[in-house]
Structures are given as structure tokens and as C-alpha cells.
């Protein structure tokens, strides 16, 4: 039986762009689409409080374009009434589905009971999910983690409960909240959830996928219905295309040349500045630059200039300087 995430018609072994704060903005989603291979995207997470109180930054995050489809908008919060109201606001933005974040490990979010903090209050997690499902017509999905810590990995219990309240998909990151992003993602429990005959939800696996061989092995070993890629695509938006090609042909594509990476970074930079203004756009690019140009020899001084310049003109000149060396 084919399990369709959020009832979408997706290719076999679909690839998802993970929601990442200050990463999967309009600009990065555009670049990933241009590179090809990504089947489903999810926005940066959006605060339910921010939406309810009409915060400018939150409202901007839920604006989507047709070229991004299929796309979900992810919301987080810990107050059921505000989560319901936020979901209704998001529904008016017309995403293909609404995703609920029960996985963010950041201290200021988790310690107040939102994000992965909800894994310590499963009844509230279920209450919020059920109320959101009933309040909107769009499919509702959930993203979460294995549990709060090593001694409370309750994902199997949570998955069983979610399975019975009408959500349209479940994404599981293979770490606990206390791990944050350290250590190695453990997909064992993801596979157990997926292979449980009583759980009929489509299960998407997430965590530490950084190359095509890993993706294929994880599809085959854990039988997941899709794979979500997060940090592995930062500064490497071509990873989706490379994984898709390998899944379909068994052939590994070569990494982009340095000259090709420079042109991708240039496109990304110009789009980022167009979206956020010169200063904001350049600031956003810095975490991507680190990955785009990781491993370049004898370039420390050049990297320092690129990562400290606030001028678009200088950023472009530095990219040209690097290209001239290739």
C-alpha cells in the first residue's frame, strides 16, 4: 500500500526539505527548486503567538509562491486555542498542508513546553493536534523527535496516539531533545514505527542524511515513506538532485565544481538581498557561505572578508575574485 503524505501525489521515495529557522526562507527554497530533486518543502517554523498577534515577521513567513508547491507551513506553540487560531490563519495562506512542530530543541522554545518540550506532555500534544485537525480543512502533519532524553524515548507511544486522530503524516527526527544536534541520529525507532502494522501513517525519516548512498540505504533499511533533509543541504542545495539521480539510476553525480558553486552562491546572494535588503540578505548568506566554500585551500583571508563584508558590491567582487583563481 502506498502511503501518501498529506494526500499528495509524490514520486516513489520522495525527498523533503526540512523546516529550519533562518535557513529555509523564500530565497533558499527558490534555490533548492532551481537545483531540482526536492519533492516537498516546508517553511521555517512560525510562532502561533506571532500569527495571532499579527507580527510582521511571522506574517511574512507564511507567504508562499506557486513554484514552491507542494509546500507546508509549519507552526509551533503550546496553547491549544492559539494554535487553532494560528492554523486557521495559515489555512488562509493556502499551503498544501499544515505541519505542527513538536521537535524544535531550542531551549527558549522547548523549556516553555513548545516544540520538543511537548514530548514531556503527551496529553497536551495530542489535544493540540486533535483540535487543529478538527479546526481546518487542510491536511495536518506533525514533526517530532524520539523523545525528551535517552530515558524517555516515547515516539512509539506518540505515533500510536497520533495515528488515531486524523493527521496526514508524521516526520521523525532520529534524536532526542537533549541531544539537540549532537551525536548520531538513530533511525532504529523510526524503522520500528514505520514497520508497526498498527500504524498506517506515512512516516518520514529525518537526521544526518548528507549523501545519496546514505539516502538509499535508509530507504531500504527503515522502509520510510520519505526522507527529509535538513543541515545536509545548507550550502549544498544540489543534494536533492544528486540523491534523486542515484535512487533512479544507481549513478553518483560529481560534486559541482568550485566555479559552479560560486555561480549558485551568486544566485542565492542576489535573491537573498532582493528578499531581505542588502544587510539582511548578506547576513543570512553567511551560514550558507561556510558550506558552499568548505574545504577551499589557502583561502582563510578571503573567507574572513566574505564573512564580514556588509556590502553587496564587495560580496560580488569577492566571488569574482575566487572565480578568477579557478
Buried (B, 14 or more C-beta within 10 A) or exposed (E): EEBBBBEBEBEEBBBBBBBBBEBBBBBBBBBBBBBEBBBBBBBBBBBBBBBBEEBEEBBEBBEBEEEBBBBBBBBBBBBBEBBBBBBBBBBEBEBBBBBBBBBBBBEEBBEEBBBBBBBBBBEBBBBBBBBBBEBBEBBBBBBBBBBBEEEBBBBBEBBBBBBEBEBBBBBBBBBBBBBEEEEEBBBEBBBBBBEBEEBEBBBBBBBBBBBBEBBBEBBEEBEBBBBBBBBBBBBBBBBBBBBBBBBEEEEEBEEBEBEEBBEBBBBBBBBBBEBBEBEEBBBBBEBBBBBBBEEBEEBEEBBEBBBEBEEBEBBBEBBEEBBEEE
